[in-house]
């Protein structure tokens, strides 16, 4: 294994490279264009650590490094910032040196390199979210234009579609305005169709993937959430435990502890906001289901959810459920297991009967 660590500041055209030896001294710096960087990377000795920030194109170059026998190390940008010598003098060369220095830290956390399949599946999710934002923008634009002529429409999309269907009957609208609204309405319909097409594509992936099928056994995890979890976490073995996953998703409270006094704040909301949002939305479904099922027919998790809901605010209950689901996702992916509602009974600290009658008696007592 090479003792040299290479820090690369990625860019669109010109990449800045900094080579650092085992003692942390800078050996050489160079600026390479994209094509020249690809040729130079193939000549780097096998086993060399190549560190990069986890930005656009990082996973592509990480896969190229793996093809050449190199060791790619992707890091979040906020982990690199403290290692820049001069925070006021930010440039590509300083960034490359800071990346190389950060990669040599023994306690540094790295981002796993995503496969082509993972990136393709995540791209479908990103495009779908973009269409949703565009569709919301168009609908708001339509409501605003109609309101200028005294036509106020309710917030639902169904009410807006009904109003647009009756445009020809609106005498308050001039002919040119009707034509403009018809064109905008047609564009809105195309965007909604594109959202449905992306949803169908994601659903098709989730229904044939054995891992997604296992994840969907959890109440509150649907096809979109399961597919997003697979595309984002992969086999989840880069995380040591489920708590690291929930912390990475921003589902744990922030800490302001000092002098032995633990002070916990609001949830951190850091990490992947898309997957965190899906888990919290799925937690709503889990909460509704837990309240709808009778105690006798409830699973241990549903009984736990009912107990939480009886003593905690609504928002905290959703975060707690999402946190639990994140840990369950890690356990199922990292250990290649199926969902087991009674898995908690296998814990060595549990020394009580496994029957549901015992659980029901403790709940109703």
C-alpha atoms as one frame of an Amber mdcrd trajectory, in Angstrom:
protein
   0.000   0.000   0.000   1.271   3.450  -0.929   2.005   5.917   1.891   1.021
   8.821  -0.347  -2.407  10.400  -0.001  -3.753  12.415  -2.926  -6.302  15.157
  -2.391  -8.354  16.187  -5.437 -10.502  19.299  -5.642 -13.043  18.355  -8.304
 -14.364  20.858 -10.812 -15.989  20.988 -14.237 -12.849  21.642 -16.256  -9.663
  21.966 -14.165  -8.900  19.687 -11.193  -6.424  20.686  -8.502  -4.318  17.803
  -7.130  -2.194  17.761  -3.982   0.050  14.808  -3.073   0.913  14.360   0.616
   3.396  11.843   2.063   2.995   9.714   5.175   4.219  12.475   7.487   1.806
  15.045   6.069   4.290  17.049   3.982   3.142  18.267   0.573   5.170  16.560
  -2.157   3.784  18.266  -5.236   0.784  20.149  -6.568  -0.614  20.180 -10.042
  -3.620  21.473 -11.972  -5.011  19.128 -14.594  -7.797  19.450 -17.115 -10.464
  16.772 -17.176  -8.960  14.638 -19.953  -5.435  14.976 -18.562  -6.664  14.086
 -15.077  -8.241  10.859 -16.378  -4.946   9.882 -18.038  -2.883  10.801 -14.968
  -5.210   8.900 -12.627  -4.583   5.675 -14.553  -0.839   6.081 -13.869  -1.135
   6.455 -10.093   0.307   3.420  -8.232  -2.287   0.892  -7.120  -3.327   1.159
  -3.483  -2.923   4.926  -3.304  -5.601   6.778  -1.346  -7.390   9.344  -3.523
  -9.527  11.693  -1.433 -12.317  13.895  -2.790 -15.263  15.860  -1.494 -18.613
  14.148  -2.026 -19.832  16.603  -4.643 -21.072  16.393  -8.218 -19.085  13.812
 -10.178 -17.336  12.408  -7.090 -18.976   8.981  -7.334 -18.038   8.741 -11.015
 -14.386   9.387 -10.239 -14.608   7.104  -7.235 -15.655   4.244  -9.508 -12.787
   5.103 -11.875 -10.372   4.885  -8.951 -11.702   1.446  -8.054 -11.140   0.309
 -11.642  -7.485   1.384 -11.389  -6.948  -0.368  -8.050  -6.922   2.875  -6.062
  -8.671   3.595  -2.768 -11.206   6.410  -3.172 -12.180   8.344  -0.051 -15.227
  10.613  -0.350 -15.928  13.063   2.466 -18.654  15.556   3.233 -17.567  19.130
   2.535 -18.229  20.262   6.131 -15.664  17.737   7.382 -12.971  19.241   5.148
 -13.493  22.896   6.071 -11.738  22.757   9.500  -8.534  21.470   7.859  -8.110
  24.445   5.539  -5.186  26.482   6.892  -6.569  29.888   6.009 -10.339  30.119
   5.919 -10.245  33.580   4.390  -7.978  32.502   1.512 -10.097  29.837  -0.179
  -8.842  28.535  -3.503  -8.613  25.225  -5.320  -5.066  24.455  -4.181  -5.828
  25.092  -0.513  -8.952  22.962  -0.840  -6.983  20.067  -2.348  -4.452  20.194
   0.504  -7.234  20.326   3.100  -8.906  17.289   1.481  -5.662  15.299   1.629
  -5.108  16.290   5.261  -8.656  15.412   6.285  -8.465  11.997   4.614  -5.486
  11.061   6.806  -7.455  11.478  10.048  -8.128   8.169  11.738 -11.595   9.172
  12.925 -12.780  10.592   9.596 -16.131   9.328   8.261 -16.275   8.591   4.552
 -19.129   8.394   2.077 -19.456   5.013   0.320 -19.030   5.127  -3.441 -22.376
   4.606  -5.128 -22.792   2.142  -7.968 -24.164   3.102 -11.373 -27.472   1.426
 -10.491 -27.753   3.404  -7.252 -27.103   6.702  -9.009 -29.572   5.873 -11.783
 -32.286   5.065  -9.261 -31.546   8.183  -7.230 -31.667  10.265 -10.414 -35.227
   9.091 -10.971 -36.131  10.292  -7.479 -34.411  13.644  -8.050 -36.190  14.185
 -11.369 -39.518  13.296  -9.769 -38.964  15.831  -6.989 -38.040  18.443  -9.578
 -41.258  17.806 -11.486 -43.230  18.089  -8.240 -41.679  21.483  -7.467 -42.335
  22.635 -11.024 -45.936  21.427 -10.876 -46.535  23.292  -7.618 -45.046  26.446
  -9.107 -47.307  26.221 -12.175 -50.427  25.618 -10.091 -49.642  28.641  -7.908
 -49.071  30.701 -11.050 -52.452  29.637 -12.412 -54.199  30.547  -9.156 -52.482
  33.931  -9.099 -53.496  34.747 -12.691 -57.092  33.713 -12.073 -57.221  35.781
  -8.878 -56.220  38.883 -10.873 -59.585  38.589 -12.632 -61.606  37.870  -9.512
 -61.637  34.066  -9.829 -60.470  32.584  -6.525 -59.782  28.839  -6.495 -59.426
  26.523  -3.496 -56.016  25.064  -2.639 -56.623  21.541  -3.911 -55.487  20.494
  -7.380 -58.928  19.034  -8.053 -60.561  22.426  -7.514 -58.030  24.064  -9.842
 -58.609  21.487 -12.573 -62.361  22.072 -12.327 -61.864  25.824 -12.602 -59.634
  25.398 -15.660 -62.220  23.133 -17.276 -64.763  25.964 -17.041 -62.523  28.682
 -18.498 -64.668  29.102 -21.598 -67.643  29.974 -19.382 -65.798  32.734 -17.550
 -66.997  35.956 -19.156 -64.635  38.028 -16.993 -61.621  36.652 -18.876 -60.591
  38.198 -22.202 -60.000  35.777 -25.122 -56.218  36.235 -25.050 -56.179  35.409
 -21.345 -58.174  32.221 -21.911 -55.694  31.086 -24.557 -52.756  31.799 -22.249
 -54.351  29.857 -19.391 -55.159  26.940 -21.702 -51.486  26.709 -22.732 -50.312
  26.907 -19.115 -52.876  24.307 -18.099 -51.627  21.947 -20.808 -48.069  22.403
 -19.546 -49.236  21.648 -16.004 -50.896  18.450 -17.227 -47.639  17.353 -18.902
 -45.700  17.910 -15.694 -48.232  15.860 -13.712 -47.938  13.103 -16.311 -44.147
  13.178 -15.954 -44.476  12.831 -12.164 -46.733   9.812 -12.603 -44.272   8.282
 -15.091 -41.380   8.658 -12.628 -43.501   7.192  -9.842 -44.378   4.212 -12.038
 -40.713   3.662 -12.878 -39.742   3.754  -9.197 -42.592   1.407  -8.331 -41.458
  -1.039 -11.018 -37.914  -1.073  -9.607 -39.143  -1.588  -6.046 -41.428  -4.486
  -6.925 -38.693  -6.589  -8.553 -35.914  -5.803  -6.049 -35.844  -8.444  -3.320
 -34.363  -5.970  -0.820 -37.178  -3.474  -1.421 -39.752  -6.225  -0.952 -38.244
  -7.042   2.462 -38.153  -3.388   3.521 -41.784  -2.847   2.562 -42.813  -5.308
   5.273 -42.396  -2.423   7.730 -45.640  -0.490   8.146 -44.939   3.013   6.846
 -42.292   1.985   4.292 -43.748   2.072   0.781 -42.251   1.510  -2.627 -40.797
   5.016  -2.964 -39.204   5.002   0.506 -37.827   1.473   0.067 -36.327   2.280
  -3.325 -34.826   5.529  -2.020 -33.309   3.685   0.949 -31.699   1.078  -1.296
 -30.383   3.710  -3.693 -29.031   5.859  -0.862 -27.732   3.334   1.675 -26.845
   0.392  -0.560 -25.949  -2.503   1.747 -25.609  -0.023   4.682 -22.440  -1.755
   5.885 -20.536   1.534   5.915 -22.476   2.368   9.097 -21.464   0.607  12.307
 -24.974   0.561  13.751 -28.480   1.848  13.252 -27.880   4.923  15.361 -25.273
   6.143  12.907 -27.867   5.902  10.132 -30.457   7.861  12.110 -27.821  10.470
  13.025 -26.717  10.702   9.387 -30.343  11.314   8.412 -30.737  14.069  11.005
 -33.261  12.171  13.158 -31.413  12.608  16.469 -31.338  15.683  18.747 -28.487
  18.138  18.664 -26.207  18.243  21.704 -24.930  21.236  23.641 -23.278  19.320
  26.471 -20.449  20.526  28.680 -19.045  19.794  32.110 -20.872  16.500  32.381
 -24.272  18.117  31.821 -26.146  16.737  28.809 -28.255  19.295  26.993 -30.290
  18.075  24.045 -31.937  20.376  21.538 -34.108  19.920  18.469 -33.415  17.256
  15.851 -30.372  18.107  13.785 -32.067  17.836  10.337 -28.665  17.103   8.779
 -27.750  14.632   6.097 -30.057  13.359   3.388 -33.185  15.491   3.662 -35.065
  13.549   0.991 -34.906  10.182   2.737 -35.565  11.842   6.092 -38.727  13.422
   4.686 -39.925  10.090   3.303 -39.385   8.372   6.643 -41.279  11.067   8.547
 -44.152  10.937   6.066 -44.195   7.162   6.437 -44.283   7.615  10.211 -47.628
   9.373   9.793 -48.994   6.250   8.177 -47.580   4.070  10.948 -49.151   6.283
  13.599 -52.564   6.231  11.934 -52.402   2.466  11.520 -51.368   1.942  15.148
 -54.323   4.003  16.360 -56.780   2.200  14.064 -55.832  -1.354  15.090 -57.218
  -2.789  18.318 -54.782  -3.520  21.147 -55.381  -7.261  20.867 -54.334  -7.299
  17.209 -51.490  -4.783  17.512 -47.859  -5.672  16.956 -45.299  -4.783  19.656
 -44.198  -1.805  17.563 -47.765  -0.530  17.250 -48.254  -0.838  21.013 -45.039
   1.148  21.490 -46.328   3.810  19.082 -49.617   4.076  20.982 -47.719   4.529
  24.231 -45.587   7.261  22.671 -48.623   9.063  21.283 -50.250   9.094  24.708
 -47.425  11.041  26.362 -45.549  12.936  23.632 -46.420  15.704  21.133 -47.387
  14.722  17.597 -44.170  15.934  15.969 -41.896  14.135  18.420 -43.835  10.923
  17.913 -43.285  11.107  14.152 -39.547  11.696  14.578 -39.281   8.808  17.058
 -41.054   6.449  14.647 -38.886   7.607  11.729 -35.785   7.105  13.892 -36.872
   3.553  14.689 -37.584   2.835  11.029 -34.123   4.110  10.041 -32.509   1.711
  12.508 -34.681  -1.150  11.260 -33.680  -0.395   7.678 -30.002  -0.574   8.660
 -30.463  -3.903  10.463 -32.331  -5.460   7.546 -29.840  -4.254   4.925 -26.581
  -4.724   6.822 -27.496  -8.199   8.099 -29.594  -9.257   5.093 -32.580 -10.063
   7.290 -36.341 -10.005   6.873 -38.637  -7.951   9.068 -39.481  -9.592  12.383
 -42.047  -7.809  14.545 -40.903  -9.770  17.624 -37.166  -9.287  17.104 -36.913
  -7.193  20.267 -37.701 -10.300  22.326 -34.373 -11.818  21.250 -32.421  -9.102
  23.046 -30.465 -10.510  26.033 -31.931  -7.845  28.343 -35.482  -9.030  27.670
 -36.549 -11.514  30.346 -40.295 -11.747  30.026 -42.848 -13.814  28.103 -43.058
 -13.333  24.369 -46.809 -13.729  24.145 -49.007 -10.876  22.983 -51.252 -11.426
  25.998 -48.420 -10.375  28.295 -47.756  -7.294  26.193 -51.459  -6.391  26.201
 -51.667  -6.791  29.981 -48.710  -4.448  30.493 -50.288  -1.885  28.172 -53.738
  -1.930  29.757 -52.427  -2.070  33.329
